[in-house]
């Protein structure tokens, strides 16, 4: 059985994301896995993530526009 799992036309915009990486080191504050045609990740402010990954485009991620995001973590050591 070949069921497509592609999601599409997702907009992740204008979010304030913080404290998202306290328990698990894998992944990101904003995370994508696989093809996502028409997807836009834009104008997000990500901070206080303990020096870990802010925007994570995992295996097979493609057809995504990522622009005008800020990842800030002054506490990272």
N, C-alpha and C positions, 0 to 999 in steps of 0.2 A: 504494500500500500504506500503510495507516495502522496502525502498530504502536505501542501505548501504551508510553511510557517512564517512567511514574510509579513510583517506589519508595514504599513505605509502611511504617508502623509501625516506624520506626528509633528506637533509643534511643542517644543520645550522652551519657553521664553519668559523673561522677566521674573525669574525666581531668585529668592535670597535663600541660599542653602548653607547651613552651618551645623557643626557638631555631628556630621553624618558618618564619620569614620571612627567611632569610638570602640567598636567591638571587633570588626573584621577588617583585615588588611587587604583582602582581595576586592576587586571591583573599584568603583569610583563613586563620588558624590552624585554625578550624573553618569549613567551607565547605559551602553547599547550593545546588543549582541545580534549579529547577523545583518542581512540586507534590510535596508529601511528606505525604499524609494520615496522621494519627496519629503523626507524628514528634515527639519530645521531645528538646530539647537543654537539659540541666540540670546544675547543680553541677559545672561544669568550672572549672579554674583555669588561666588563660592568661597567660603572662608572657614577658619577654625576646623580644619580637617586633619590636624595632627601630623602634618608633613606628608600626607598620603596623596593619592591621585584624585584630582578634581573632576576631569572629564576623561572617561575611559571608553574608548571605542574598541571593544573586544573582538574576538575571532569572527571574521567574515563581515564585519561592518563595512558598508559601502553605500553609495548613493545618498550621503548625508552632507548637509551644509552645516558647518560649525563656524560661527563668526561672532565677534563682539562680546565674548564672555570674559569675565575677570575671575582668576583663581588667585586668592591671596591667603597666605598662611604665615604671618610674621612669627608665630610661635614655633615654627618648624626648626628642629635642631639637627 
